[in-house]
Amino acid sequence: MDWYKDMAEENFQPKIVAFVCRWCTYTGADLAGMSRLQYPPNTKVIMLPCSGRIDINFVLRAFMQGADGVLVSGCHPGDCHYNEGNYRARRRWTLLRDLLDTLGFDLRRLKLAWISAAEGNKWAQTVTDFTKEITELGPYTELHELCDCVESPLAPEAAIAAKMAFTEAKPAEDALLKTVQQAFSEEKVAKVLGWRSRPTLKRTSPDWFESAEELKDLAAPPAGVNVVRLCDEPVLANEPKLGVIARPRELASLNVLTQEHALNPEQVTVFELDADGKYLRTGTLRELSGEVAQKFPEGQVVGHSAETMQKLAEFMQKPRAERFAFWKEVSQHCLHCYACRQACPICHCKKCYVDKNQPQWFPTAADGMGNFSWLIVRAFHLAGRCIGCGACQTACPADIPLNMLNATLAKSALDNFSYQAGVNPEVPPLQADFSQKDQETFII
């Protein structure tokens, strides 16, 4: 225990928070105490019912309130009191680690372990080794300084000017216009979701068309806008005959909503376009959804361009500290306007966590802690769900490279779980499923 004496002499006492399963790890820690095993007292233990209940918000909150390290531990795979909790947790932590790595987070400060009720010795040794490692690393100064930052953000003027630039709306293709008009006349649809030309604003925006007469304003789809973001409106529950004008990105978005039971594929008629907006055909969502896989071949990250993936690969070659400094800088431009959330076709929660104040997990102010946590939780919420349409980054007035974080999680889902978002509406969502073969090389 000489290293522990050295720590005391240097006057640094690491703050470590441990989130543990009550059935195995907590009992194992209790066994270590009853066995009179000695280990550093720096770890504050928080017991939860299962490792599957340990939300990423708990971990982020611990770090942002001053923890220098966080330990997460539960039952060994196959021994979960709730059968599947640790399997689901394992998949969650795989995704989170890859996201934090892109953000330049020091992954040495997040430890995960399987410790059973009979492994009091392993608990004592794990805590001892982790405390020693954190002591050698020192306080997590760079993150704590970020969390203490309360400066008002200022988005780059050039970025805001670019977002405000007017773009002339283009009329919809004649073949598409005639097909939608016919669908209205034959009463196959009562409402159609497409892009409406707004001459006064010189803009094109997603909107519902409720009659053939309104189609005079139907416009060609603009880049960076996904009409499916309007599919969370109450109209879905009340109208059995809906139409959606959809490119591959919209079709993939509809598949995700189908997976999550937010949409009934039988009530949706799809007017399918290719990626460039050219009309292809009409069919029900059930008929066309299974063909999305042909547009995104197996082994390819869905939606994200080769350019985005190349930029991500180059970015990940930079040192960890440089990656953290980059995101620290760009996160300071966030205005907390939530334009990214409003533009996203997959954000269909009735109430977003940032709008809740009981409990309020993270501050809603546009400051260091609020901005950085928003970047993390927003991206993680879309893990296995984002179809790479880029609507969030297009909408961001601060021009924050959100696509890079989205692409990180899409690549993680593909590399670790062979999962492509929005390709197959018949399979369970990524974070609602697990495999006993999921990798766990980072868990001790």
BELZIHU-V86079 format. One record per pair of residues at least 24 apart in sequence whose C-alpha atoms are under 7 Angstrom apart, sorted by sequence separation. I is the first residue (numbers start at 0). J is the second residue. If there is no record, write none. Layout:
BEGIN
I,J
I,J
END
This chain:
BEGIN
49,73
194,218
225,249
243,267
245,269
17,42
21,46
108,133
194,219
227,252
241,266
242,267
243,268
244,269
245,270
246,271
15,41
16,42
17,43
18,44
19,45
20,46
21,47
194,220
240,266
241,267
242,268
243,269
244,270
245,271
246,272
247,273
378,404
382,408
383,409
14,41
15,42
16,43
17,44
18,45
19,46
20,47
21,48
183,210
239,266
240,267
241,268
242,269
243,270
244,271
245,272
246,273
247,274
378,405
382,409
13,41
14,42
15,43
16,44
17,45
18,46
19,47
20,48
21,49
168,196
183,211
246,274
18,47
20,49
383,412
20,50
246,276
335,365
19,50
180,211
334,365
333,365
51,84
168,201
193,226
50,84
51,85
167,201
168,202
192,226
254,288
386,420
49,84
50,85
166,201
167,202
168,203
331,366
385,420
386,421
51,87
165,201
166,202
331,367
384,420
51,88
165,202
333,370
383,420
384,421
50,88
75,113
250,288
69,108
70,109
71,110
72,111
73,112
74,113
75,114
331,370
68,108
69,109
70,110
71,111
72,112
73,113
74,114
75,115
251,291
330,370
67,108
68,109
69,110
70,111
71,112
72,113
73,114
74,115
330,371
72,114
16,61
383,428
171,217
383,429
170,217
171,218
172,219
343,390
24,72
170,218
171,219
342,390
343,391
24,73
169,218
170,219
342,391
16,66
23,73
24,74
168,218
169,219
190,240
191,241
192,242
193,243
15,66
23,74
189,240
190,241
191,242
192,243
193,244
340,391
14,66
15,67
16,68
17,69
18,70
19,71
20,72
188,240
189,241
190,242
191,243
192,244
339,391
342,394
14,67
15,68
16,69
17,70
18,71
19,72
20,73
187,240
188,241
339,392
13,67
14,68
15,69
16,70
17,71
18,72
19,73
20,74
188,242
248,302
339,394
220,276
338,394
339,395
219,276
338,395
22,80
333,397
68,133
332,397
67,133
329,399
67,138
67,139
65,143
63,143
63,146
302,386
303,387
38,123
301,386
302,387
37,123
301,387
302,388
27,114
36,123
27,115
31,119
38,126
39,127
27,116
30,119
31,120
38,127
24,114
26,116
27,117
23,114
24,115
27,118
28,119
23,115
24,116
27,119
31,123
252,344
311,403
23,116
252,345
28,122
27,122
307,403
308,406
175,278
303,406
174,278
300,409
300,410
300,413
228,342
228,343
228,344
231,347
227,344
228,345
301,419
225,344
300,419
301,420
13,133
13,134
13,138
6,134
255,384
292,422
291,422
252,386
289,423
251,386
248,386
248,388
223,388
225,390
223,389
224,390
255,421
258,424
223,390
254,421
257,424
258,425
254,422
252,421
254,423
255,424
258,427
223,393
251,421
254,424
258,428
251,422
154,332
152,331
153,332
154,333
152,332
152,333
152,334
152,365
101,315
151,365
152,366
151,366
103,319
150,366
103,320
149,366
148,366
149,367
103,322
104,323
148,367
102,322
103,323
147,367
101,322
102,323
146,367
145,367
146,368
145,368
102,326
162,396
159,396
158,396
159,397
158,397
158,398
155,397
154,397
63,368
98,404
98,407
98,408
94,408
97,411
94,411
112,442
113,443
111,442
112,443
111,443
91,430
90,433
87,432
87,433
86,433
86,435
END
